[in-house]
Amino acid sequence: MAAPMRGMSVLRQAFQGLVRPSGGQVCRQVQHRCYSTPGHVQVDMNSETGVATVRLNRPPVNSLNLDVLTELSIALEKLETDKSCKAMVLASAAPGIFSAGLDILEMYQSTPERCVAFWRALQDAWLNLYGSRLVTMAAIEGHSPAGGCLLAMSCDYRVMAEGKFQIGLNETKLGIVAPFWFTDVMLNTIGHRETEKALQLGALYSAQQALSIGLVDKVVPLAEVMPTVEGELKNWLQIPAAARVITKTSMRKAVLDRLRSQKEKDAQFFADFINRDSVQKSLGMYIASLQKKKN
């Protein structure tokens, strides 16, 4: 399912130049600043509009491993401190997929220390996204299960492509329990009853089903996802920024503070839970089923 995991020693150093235009890269228009990154997150900043497009780029399914989550977190931090940036669109560079969610190889037969480091990276990426001052929109141009659904829900607005694509938190089908902050985000998105059903059943929804329960805000043909996001951004950016940010912060503060107050406890719980024999067995069976399908 996933490519071999790489070392991370140079990631943060490489990202120190993220807010500077890359030397030899050619952009589509003069007002675009293209940022080169060391791995799997592409950032394109439109200096004229103040809108950054962040694309996950870890083919084939944009699975979220330690490296990707660290790169995403650092990219979001850089955009947050860039005073010229007003909004961020989260999208995918891989066709037919937004993100397949957490890299299962990070959880299968991994050391407790690696599990904790992986979970901390996920926590940080989510805190940066859900707590961002920016207008954030998800351009969902493909499947978005599990962690992909979490990223999408954490944005202010979601536009999804119609058709065969699915979205949802399907952790229980893998023998995994969605952590409390996944649950909190879904509760704030679709309400208690729908969340209760969705999480217990590990439900994956079609675009139209997701629209009907409020999991996404708009469903359009695939070719119209980005134009629709751009149109919605114009509406959001007309609102006075200070008032919008204060409102957003007040609405999300309790959920953010709940994780911030128990990050280490949550990370340790994940490492202990994921290394249970029963959970490892379920993950192993799922990996075997994926390999069988591939063959």
C-alpha positions in Angstrom: 0.0 0.0 0.0 2.7 2.4 0.9 6.2 3.3 -0.3 9.2 2.5 2.0 9.5 5.1 4.8 12.3 7.6 4.6 14.4 9.3 7.2 13.4 12.7 8.5 16.6 14.4 9.6 16.5 17.1 6.9 12.8 17.8 6.7 12.6 20.8 8.9 15.8 22.3 7.6 14.6 22.0 4.1 11.4 23.7 4.9 13.1 26.7 6.3 13.0 28.2 2.8 9.4 27.3 2.2 8.2 30.9 2.0 10.8 31.9 -0.6 10.2 31.4 -4.3 12.1 28.5 -5.6 15.0 29.4 -7.9 14.4 27.7 -11.2 10.7 26.7 -11.1 8.4 28.1 -13.7 4.9 29.1 -12.6 1.7 29.3 -14.6 1.3 33.0 -14.0 3.6 35.8 -12.8 1.6 36.3 -9.6 2.2 32.7 -8.4 5.0 31.8 -6.1 5.8 28.1 -6.3 7.4 26.5 -3.3 9.7 23.5 -3.7 9.4 20.9 -1.0 11.6 18.0 -0.1 8.9 15.3 -0.4 5.2 14.9 -0.7 3.5 18.3 -0.1 3.3 20.8 -2.9 2.5 24.5 -2.1 1.6 27.0 -4.7 1.0 30.6 -3.4 -0.9 33.1 -5.5 0.5 36.4 -4.3 -2.2 38.4 -6.1 -5.2 36.7 -4.4 -3.4 35.6 -1.2 -4.6 32.0 -1.7 -2.3 29.0 -1.3 -3.0 25.6 -2.8 -1.5 22.7 -0.8 -1.5 19.4 -2.7 -0.7 16.1 -1.1 1.6 14.2 -3.5 2.4 10.7 -2.3 1.2 8.3 -5.0 -0.7 6.2 -5.4 -3.1 7.0 -2.6 -1.6 9.9 -0.6 -1.3 7.7 2.5 -0.3 9.8 5.5 3.0 8.6 7.0 5.3 10.3 9.5 7.1 12.2 6.7 4.0 13.4 5.0 2.4 14.6 8.2 5.5 16.4 9.2 5.8 18.1 5.9 2.1 19.1 6.0 2.4 20.5 9.5 5.4 22.6 8.6 3.8 23.9 5.4 0.7 24.9 7.3 2.9 26.7 10.0 4.7 28.6 7.3 1.4 29.7 5.6 0.0 30.7 9.0 2.8 33.1 9.6 2.8 34.5 6.0 1.0 37.8 6.3 0.2 37.8 2.6 -1.7 34.5 2.8 -5.4 34.7 3.4 -6.7 31.3 2.4 -5.6 27.7 1.8 -7.1 25.1 -0.5 -6.2 21.5 0.5 -6.2 19.2 -2.6 -4.4 16.3 -4.1 -1.9 15.9 -6.9 -2.8 12.2 -7.4 -5.8 11.5 -9.6 -8.9 9.8 -8.1 -7.8 10.2 -4.5 -7.9 13.0 -1.9 -6.1 10.8 0.7 -6.6 7.2 1.7 -5.8 8.2 5.3 -3.2 7.1 7.7 -0.4 4.8 6.4 -1.2 1.4 7.9 2.4 0.5 7.7 3.1 3.1 10.4 0.8 1.1 12.7 1.7 -2.5 11.8 4.6 -4.2 13.5 6.0 -0.8 14.5 7.9 0.1 17.7 6.0 2.0 20.4 8.5 4.9 20.0 7.7 5.1 16.3 4.0 4.9 17.0 4.2 7.8 19.4 6.2 9.9 17.0 3.8 9.2 14.2 0.8 10.1 16.3 2.4 13.3 17.5 2.9 14.3 13.9 -0.7 13.7 13.1 -1.8 15.7 16.2 0.4 18.6 15.1 -0.9 18.6 11.5 -4.5 18.5 12.7 -4.0 21.3 15.3 -2.4 23.5 12.6 -5.2 22.8 10.1 -8.2 22.9 12.4 -6.9 25.9 14.3 -5.7 27.9 11.3 -6.7 31.6 11.0 -6.9 31.1 7.2 -10.0 30.4 5.3 -9.5 26.7 4.5 -11.3 24.7 1.9 -11.0 21.0 0.8 -11.1 20.2 -2.9 -12.1 16.5 -2.7 -11.4 15.2 -6.2 -11.3 11.5 -5.2 -11.8 9.0 -2.4 -11.3 10.3 1.1 -11.6 7.7 3.8 -10.4 7.7 7.4 -7.6 10.3 7.9 -8.5 11.8 4.5 -12.0 12.5 5.8 -10.5 14.0 9.0 -8.4 16.5 6.9 -11.4 17.4 4.8 -13.7 17.9 7.8 -11.1 20.1 9.5 -11.4 22.6 6.7 -14.0 25.4 6.7 -15.7 24.2 3.5 -15.7 21.1 1.4 -16.4 20.6 -2.3 -16.5 17.0 -3.5 -16.5 15.5 -6.9 -19.7 13.5 -7.8 -19.5 9.9 -9.0 -18.0 6.8 -7.5 -15.9 8.5 -4.8 -16.5 7.8 -1.1 -15.7 9.6 2.2 -16.0 8.8 5.9 -14.3 7.6 9.0 -14.2 3.8 8.5 -11.7 2.9 11.3 -13.9 0.3 13.1 -13.9 -1.9 10.0 -10.1 -2.2 10.5 -10.5 -2.9 14.2 -9.4 0.6 15.2 -11.2 3.1 17.3 -11.3 6.7 16.1 -9.7 9.0 18.8 -11.8 11.5 20.7 -10.7 14.4 18.6 -11.7 12.7 15.3 -15.1 12.2 17.0 -15.3 15.8 18.1 -14.7 17.1 14.6 -17.3 14.8 13.1 -19.8 15.8 15.9 -19.3 19.4 15.0 -19.8 18.6 11.3 -22.8 16.3 11.1 -24.3 16.1 14.6 -24.5 13.5 17.3 -26.8 10.9 15.8 -25.2 10.8 12.4 -21.8 10.6 14.0 -22.8 7.8 16.3 -24.0 5.7 13.4 -21.1 6.7 11.1 -18.4 5.7 13.6 -19.9 2.5 14.9 -20.5 1.2 11.3 -17.3 2.6 9.9 -19.5 4.1 7.2 -18.2 5.4 3.8 -20.6 7.7 2.0 -21.0 8.6 -1.6 -20.7 12.2 -2.5 -24.5 12.7 -2.6 -24.9 10.8 0.7 -22.2 12.9 2.3 -24.0 16.1 1.0 -27.3 14.9 2.5 -25.9 14.6 6.1 -23.7 17.7 5.9 -20.3 15.9 5.6 -19.6 18.0 2.5 -21.0 21.3 1.5 -21.3 21.0 -2.3 -21.1 18.2 -4.9 -20.1 19.0 -8.5 -18.6 17.3 -11.5 -14.9 16.5 -11.1 -13.8 19.2 -13.6 -15.8 21.8 -11.6 -14.3 21.1 -8.1 -11.5 23.7 -8.2 -13.5 26.4 -10.0 -16.3 25.9 -7.4 -13.8 26.2 -4.6 -12.4 29.4 -6.1 -15.9 30.8 -6.4 -16.7 30.0 -2.7 -13.4 31.5 -1.6 -14.4 34.9 -3.1 -17.5 34.9 -0.8 -15.5 34.0 2.3 -12.8 36.5 1.6 -15.3 39.3 1.4 -16.0 38.9 5.2 -13.8 41.2 7.4 -10.9 38.9 8.4 -10.7 39.9 12.1 -14.4 39.2 12.7 -14.3 35.9 10.8 -11.1 34.7 12.6 -12.5 35.5 16.1 -15.7 33.7 15.3 -13.9 30.6 14.0 -11.6 30.5 16.9 -14.4 30.8 19.4 -16.3 27.9 17.7 -13.3 25.6 17.6 -11.4 26.5 20.8 -12.9 23.9 23.0 -12.1 21.0 20.6 -8.6 22.2 20.1 -7.9 22.8 23.8 -9.2 19.3 24.6 -6.4 17.7 22.6 -3.8 20.2 23.5 -4.4 19.5 27.2 -3.8 15.7 26.8 -1.5 15.3 23.7 1.0 13.0 25.4 -1.7 10.9 27.0 -3.5 10.5 23.7 -0.3 9.6 21.9 0.6 7.0 24.5 -2.9 5.5 24.4 -2.6 5.2 20.6 0.7 3.4 20.9 -0.6 1.0 23.5 -3.8 0.3 21.7 -2.3 -0.2 18.3 0.2 -2.7 19.6 -2.5 -5.0 21.1 -2.3 -8.5 19.6 -6.0 -8.3 18.4 -5.4 -5.0 16.7 -2.2 -6.1 15.0 -4.0 -9.2 13.8 -6.8 -7.1 12.2 -4.2 -4.9 10.6 -2.3 -7.8 9.3 -5.4 -9.3 7.7 -6.3 -6.0 6.1 -2.7 -5.7 4.6 -3.0 -9.3 3.3 -6.3 -8.5 1.7 -4.8 -5.5 -0.1 -1.9 -7.5 -1.3 -4.2 -10.2 -2.6 -6.2 -7.6 -4.5 -3.0 -6.2 -6.0 -1.9 -9.6 -7.2 
